[in-house]
Amino acid sequence: MEATSLGLYDLADNVDRVSGCAVPADLPMLLMADVARLGGVKPETVSKALQRSKPGGRYAGDPFPEPDGRIGGREGSLSGSRPWWSAERRDLIEAWFARNQDRSGVGGRPPKPAGGK
């Protein structure tokens, strides 16, 4: 009997590419665009918030909620490129945006005072 190895794209669609664990097909998931809509920002802003939540980053003291997993990725890579969050964490994500809406980079730059510089 010949041994075979599975590549990332040989895994079933409901398998998390990082952990290799099955993700229930009926699990409500939030992708980057969904999370961005919750905060009223662009997906790029969510990506920046994740990067800035690392130790030493702008949001290290109040980090953006870590994704529950990652899907996708390149052949041979175990670091899936598309983060996802459980929809059950929606309140946690919305609360983070509410706490950080005035910080530069989340929700845009605050408006200038009327009639002034």
Secondary structure as the mmCIF struct_conf table of DSSP 4:
data_model
#
loop_
_struct_conf.conf_type_id
_struct_conf.id
_struct_conf.beg_label_comp_id
_struct_conf.beg_label_asym_id
_struct_conf.beg_label_seq_id
_struct_conf.end_label_comp_id
_struct_conf.end_label_asym_id
_struct_conf.end_label_seq_id
HELX_RH_3T_P HELX_RH_3T_P1 LEU A 8 ASP A 10
BEND BEND1 LEU A 11 LEU A 11
TURN_TY1_P TURN_TY1_P1 ASP A 13 ASN A 14
STRN STRN1 VAL A 15 VAL A 15
TURN_TY1_P TURN_TY1_P2 ARG A 17 SER A 19
STRN STRN2 ALA A 22 ALA A 22
TURN_TY1_P TURN_TY1_P3 ALA A 25 ASP A 26
STRN STRN3 MET A 29 LEU A 31
HELX_RH_AL_P HELX_RH_AL_P1 MET A 32 GLY A 39
TURN_TY1_P TURN_TY1_P4 GLY A 40 GLY A 40
BEND BEND2 VAL A 41 VAL A 41
HELX_RH_AL_P HELX_RH_AL_P2 PRO A 43 GLN A 51
TURN_TY1_P TURN_TY1_P5 ARG A 52 SER A 53
BEND BEND3 LYS A 54 LYS A 54
TURN_TY1_P TURN_TY1_P6 PRO A 55 GLY A 56
BEND BEND4 GLY A 57 GLY A 57
TURN_TY1_P TURN_TY1_P7 ARG A 58 GLY A 61
BEND BEND5 ASP A 62 ASP A 62
HELX_LH_PP_P HELX_LH_PP_P1 PRO A 63 PRO A 67
BEND BEND6 ASP A 68 ASP A 68
STRN STRN4 GLY A 69 ILE A 71
TURN_TY1_P TURN_TY1_P8 GLU A 75 GLY A 76
BEND BEND7 LEU A 78 SER A 79
BEND BEND8 SER A 81 SER A 81
STRN STRN5 ARG A 82 SER A 86
HELX_RH_3T_P HELX_RH_3T_P2 ALA A 87 ARG A 89
HELX_RH_AL_P HELX_RH_AL_P3 ARG A 90 ASN A 100
TURN_TY1_P TURN_TY1_P9 GLN A 101 ASP A 102
BEND BEND9 ARG A 103 ARG A 103
TURN_TY1_P TURN_TY1_P10 SER A 104 GLY A 105
BEND BEND10 VAL A 106 GLY A 107
HELX_LH_PP_P HELX_LH_PP_P2 ARG A 109 PRO A 113
TURN_TY1_P TURN_TY1_P11 ALA A 114 GLY A 115
#
